[in-house]
Structures are given as structure tokens and as C-alpha cells.
Amino acid sequence: MSQIALSSDTPSERRLKAVRLRGPRALREAQALRFRVFSTEFEARLNGAELGLDMDDYDHHCLHIGVRDLNSGALVATTRLLDHRAAERLGRYYSEEEFSLDGLQNLEGPVLEIGRTCVDPAYRNGATIAVLWGELAEVLNEGGYRYLMGCASIPMRDGGLQAQAVMQRLRERYLCNQNLRAEPKTPLPPREVPDNLIAELPPLLKAYMRLGAKICGEPCWDPDFQVADVFILLKRDELCPRYARHFKAAV
């Protein structure tokens, strides 16, 4: 069932609807939105940049979902989902390009990987994320997935100072490698963090933590996106109670 929400954060009330992006035209919409967000905010080096797209070999193996503004018809948020069966055909998950995932094969139950999540800057509010999360919940429920995993990014334009400060916060509250240990293939260089530096979690990383996700190790440096990627794992039966009505317990 598609998730629909009304957002009154602008003079003209927005109507937002979750969509599953099927077919070449819808995929190009997602790739174009990703290009606009990633190239602007991270100055990322992207495959397909000459076409105004962010594209790679994983796209055609993933289910793409998004949020559409029904007033304008514009796609305003998107993410892609790679399940364990598709990963087996590919021979890897996307996260394995950046991390050695010790314990992945021992996870009990099917796994779904989330990636390339982005939201149009004008739509970064609770309503948009709620609609996207609602559709993600539908996919998890339909597939009976027990785990959701993926990467969340921290900008590195300052040379990694903010990333190190954010990691200090994450280690204190959200580090857990009981189920899986993620070892970065390109660790961040060490940096001393001033005591007075305020570490703000990036919005998407904060959203994952609110769901109940944990980080499974130290971050990986991604030079193409100029970010530090943190590997996150969400065990479905450990969801934050606030979201449990969306993400039903696995059967």
C-alpha cells in the first residue's frame, strides 16, 4: 500500500506519495535526483555525470522506491534496495566495496541493503522521511527481511574533523558489533578533535539512529563522494517502538 502524507510546511500544501520506481524512465528520474543532490552537496565524482545522472552496475539489480510531490509530479526523494538474492547473483553487496563484513553470512534471516538515499533539499522534513520510511516498511514486510543494512555518509570537506567528532558520539551510544563487524577497507586518518567542537549528526544518519540502527565499526573514506561512510545495521526486532507500527515484527 502506498504511503501518502500531507505537508503544510509551505504556503501551498504539499501532497506526498510513496512510489515504486519501475522501468527505465522512472529509474532515470531517480538517477537524476541523485546526481543533483550528490554533485551539489558532496561534489561527488559520479558515473553518468555527462548525462546528468548518477548510475552504476547495481541499479538494475535493485528495487527503487521514492516519494513524489503529487502537486508538481516531481520525484523528491529516493532510495534503492538490494536483497540477498540479488546480492548473490552479483556476488556482493554494495557495502562490501568499502567494508569487510565479518559475520554477514551468520545473520539469521533474509537481509535487505539500503543505499543511495537522497532527499531534495526543499523537502527535507519529517513528512518526506515518514513517507519514504513507510514504503520501506512495506518492502520489509513483504519480503520478511530480518535485517536492514547499508552505509550512511558524513561529509569530509573539512578534512575529516567533523567526521571524527560525529564518530565520538556514535561510539558512545550506537556502536554494536555483536551481530556483525564492519572493517573499513580505507580507514579515516586519525585527527585530534577540539573539545569545543559540536558534532551534528547528518540528517539521514540521525534518521537511521532514530529507527534503532547501530553502527558496526569505524567509518570508511570514500574519495569519490568526499565522505566518511558508516556501516549501519538494523535488526528488525530491535526497532524503536515509535516505528514498530510501520515495521511489523518478522514472522
C-alpha positions as CSV (number, residue, x, y, z in Angstrom):
1,M,0.0,0.0,0.0
2,S,1.4,3.4,-1.0
3,Q,2.1,5.8,1.8
4,I,0.5,9.3,1.4
5,A,1.1,12.3,3.6
6,L,0.1,16.0,3.7
7,S,2.8,18.5,4.5
8,S,1.8,22.1,5.4
9,D,5.4,23.4,5.7
10,T,4.9,25.6,2.7
11,P,2.2,28.2,1.7
12,S,0.7,25.7,-0.7
13,E,0.0,22.4,1.0
14,R,2.1,19.5,-0.4
15,R,0.7,16.1,-1.1
16,L,3.4,13.4,-0.9
17,K,3.0,9.9,-2.1
18,A,5.4,6.9,-1.9
19,V,6.1,5.2,-5.3
20,R,8.0,2.2,-6.6
21,L,10.1,3.3,-9.5
22,R,9.8,0.7,-12.1
23,G,11.0,0.9,-15.7
24,P,13.8,2.8,-17.4
25,R,12.1,6.2,-17.3
26,A,11.4,6.0,-13.5
27,L,15.0,4.8,-12.9
28,R,16.4,7.8,-14.8
29,E,14.3,10.1,-12.6
30,A,16.0,8.5,-9.5
31,Q,19.4,8.8,-11.1
32,A,18.8,12.4,-12.0
33,L,17.7,13.3,-8.5
34,R,20.7,11.5,-7.0
35,F,23.0,13.4,-9.4
36,R,21.6,16.8,-8.4
37,V,21.9,16.1,-4.7
38,F,25.3,14.3,-4.7
39,S,27.1,16.5,-7.1
40,T,25.9,19.7,-5.4
41,E,26.3,18.7,-1.8
42,F,29.4,16.4,-2.0
43,E,30.9,17.5,-5.3
44,A,30.9,13.7,-5.9
45,R,32.6,12.2,-9.0
46,L,29.7,10.2,-10.5
47,N,29.4,7.7,-13.3
48,G,26.9,9.2,-15.8
49,A,27.8,12.8,-14.9
50,E,27.9,13.7,-18.6
51,L,24.3,12.7,-18.8
52,G,23.3,14.5,-15.6
53,L,22.8,11.1,-13.9
54,D,24.3,9.0,-11.0
55,M,24.4,5.4,-12.3
56,D,26.3,2.2,-11.6
57,D,26.1,-1.5,-12.1
58,Y,23.9,-2.1,-9.0
59,D,20.9,0.0,-10.2
60,H,19.4,-2.7,-12.4
61,H,19.6,-5.3,-9.6
62,C,17.8,-3.1,-7.1
63,L,14.2,-2.1,-6.2
64,H,14.0,1.7,-6.3
65,I,11.4,3.5,-4.2
66,G,10.8,7.1,-3.8
67,V,8.5,10.0,-2.8
68,R,6.6,12.1,-5.3
69,D,5.0,15.5,-4.9
70,L,1.6,15.0,-6.4
71,N,1.1,18.7,-6.9
72,S,4.1,19.0,-9.2
73,G,4.7,15.4,-10.2
74,A,8.4,15.8,-9.2
75,L,10.3,13.0,-7.6
76,V,11.6,14.5,-4.3
77,A,13.2,11.5,-2.5
78,T,14.6,8.1,-3.5
79,T,16.5,5.1,-2.2
80,R,17.4,1.7,-3.6
81,L,17.1,-1.7,-2.1
82,L,19.3,-4.7,-2.8
83,D,18.2,-8.0,-1.3
84,H,20.2,-11.1,-0.5
85,R,19.1,-13.0,-3.7
86,A,20.2,-10.1,-6.0
87,A,23.5,-9.8,-4.0
88,E,24.1,-13.5,-4.5
89,R,23.7,-13.1,-8.3
90,L,26.1,-10.1,-8.2
91,G,28.5,-11.8,-5.9
92,R,28.5,-8.9,-3.4
93,Y,26.6,-6.2,-1.6
94,Y,27.5,-2.6,-2.4
95,S,28.7,-2.2,1.2
96,E,31.3,-4.8,0.6
97,E,33.2,-2.5,-1.8
98,E,34.0,-0.4,1.3
99,F,33.9,-2.8,4.2
100,S,34.9,-6.4,5.1
101,L,31.8,-7.7,6.8
102,D,32.7,-10.3,9.3
103,G,29.6,-12.2,10.4
104,L,27.4,-11.3,7.4
105,Q,26.9,-15.0,6.5
106,N,25.8,-15.8,10.0
107,L,22.9,-13.4,10.2
108,E,19.7,-15.3,10.8
109,G,17.1,-14.4,8.2
110,P,17.0,-12.5,4.9
111,V,18.9,-9.3,4.6
112,L,18.0,-6.1,2.7
113,E,20.6,-3.5,1.8
114,I,19.6,0.2,1.5
115,G,21.7,2.7,-0.4
116,R,21.9,5.9,-2.4
117,T,19.3,7.5,-0.3
118,C,18.7,11.2,-1.0
119,V,16.1,13.9,-0.5
120,D,15.6,17.1,-2.4
121,P,16.8,19.9,-0.1
122,A,13.4,21.7,-0.3
123,Y,11.7,18.6,1.1
124,R,14.0,17.6,4.0
125,N,11.4,17.4,6.7
126,G,9.7,14.8,8.8
127,A,6.8,14.3,6.4
128,T,9.0,13.3,3.5
129,I,11.1,10.9,5.5
130,A,8.0,9.4,7.1
131,V,6.5,8.6,3.6
132,L,9.8,7.1,2.5
133,W,10.2,5.0,5.6
134,G,6.6,3.9,5.3
135,E,7.2,2.4,1.9
136,L,10.5,0.9,3.1
137,A,8.4,-0.8,5.8
138,E,6.1,-2.3,3.2
139,V,9.0,-3.8,1.3
140,L,10.5,-5.2,4.6
141,N,7.1,-6.7,5.5
142,E,6.5,-8.2,2.0
143,G,9.9,-9.9,1.9
144,G,10.1,-10.9,5.6
145,Y,13.5,-9.4,5.9
146,R,15.1,-9.6,9.4
147,Y,17.9,-7.1,8.8
148,L,18.3,-3.8,7.1
149,M,21.9,-2.7,6.4
150,G,23.8,-0.1,4.4
151,C,26.0,3.0,4.6
152,A,25.3,6.4,5.9
153,S,27.6,9.3,4.9
154,I,29.3,12.1,6.9
155,P,30.8,15.0,4.8
156,M,34.6,15.2,4.7
157,R,35.1,18.7,3.2
158,D,36.8,19.9,6.3
159,G,39.4,17.1,6.1
160,G,37.6,14.8,8.4
161,L,37.3,16.8,11.6
162,Q,33.5,16.7,11.7
163,A,33.5,13.0,10.9
164,Q,35.8,12.3,13.8
165,A,33.6,14.3,16.1
166,V,30.5,12.5,14.9
167,M,32.2,9.2,15.4
168,Q,32.9,10.0,19.0
169,R,29.2,10.5,19.6
170,L,28.3,7.3,17.7
171,R,30.8,5.1,19.6
172,E,29.3,6.2,22.9
173,R,25.7,5.4,22.1
174,Y,25.3,3.4,18.9
175,L,28.3,1.1,18.4
176,C,27.5,-2.6,18.4
177,N,29.3,-5.4,16.6
178,Q,27.7,-8.3,18.3
179,N,25.9,-9.4,15.1
180,L,28.4,-8.1,12.5
181,R,31.7,-6.4,12.5
182,A,32.5,-3.9,9.6
183,E,36.2,-3.3,8.9
184,P,36.8,-0.3,6.6
185,K,39.0,-1.0,3.6
186,T,40.1,2.6,3.7
187,P,40.1,3.9,7.3
188,L,40.0,7.6,8.1
189,P,43.3,9.1,9.0
190,P,43.4,9.9,12.8
191,R,42.7,13.5,13.8
192,E,42.5,15.2,17.1
193,V,39.1,16.7,17.8
194,P,38.9,20.0,19.8
195,D,36.9,19.7,23.0
196,N,34.6,22.5,22.0
197,L,33.6,21.1,18.6
198,I,29.9,20.5,18.3
199,A,29.2,17.3,16.3
200,E,25.9,17.4,14.5
201,L,24.7,14.1,13.0
202,P,23.9,14.4,9.3
203,P,20.0,14.2,8.9
204,L,20.0,10.7,7.2
205,L,22.3,9.2,9.7
206,K,20.2,10.7,12.5
207,A,17.1,9.2,10.9
208,Y,18.7,5.7,10.9
209,M,19.7,6.0,14.5
210,R,16.1,7.0,15.4
211,L,14.9,3.8,13.8
212,G,17.1,1.8,16.1
213,A,20.0,1.1,13.8
214,K,23.5,0.5,15.2
215,I,26.9,1.2,13.7
216,C,29.2,-1.9,13.3
217,G,32.6,-0.4,13.3
218,E,34.8,2.5,12.1
219,P,34.0,4.6,9.0
220,C,35.4,4.2,5.5
221,W,36.8,7.1,3.5
222,D,35.0,7.3,0.1
223,P,37.1,9.7,-2.1
224,D,34.6,9.8,-5.0
225,F,31.9,11.2,-2.7
226,Q,34.3,13.0,-0.3
227,V,32.5,11.4,2.6
228,A,33.1,9.1,5.5
229,D,30.7,6.2,5.2
230,V,29.5,4.5,8.4
231,F,28.1,1.0,8.1
232,I,24.7,0.6,9.8
233,L,22.7,-2.5,10.7
234,L,19.1,-2.5,11.9
235,K,17.7,-5.7,13.4
236,R,14.0,-5.7,12.8
237,D,13.0,-6.9,16.2
238,E,15.1,-4.2,17.9
239,L,13.2,-1.3,16.2
240,C,12.5,1.8,18.1
241,P,8.9,1.4,19.4
242,R,7.8,4.6,17.8
243,Y,8.3,3.0,14.4
244,A,7.2,-0.5,15.3
245,R,3.7,0.1,13.8
246,H,5.3,0.5,10.4
247,F,8.0,-2.1,10.7
248,K,6.0,-5.1,11.9
249,A,7.8,-8.0,13.7
250,A,9.1,-10.6,11.4
251,V,7.1,-13.8,11.1
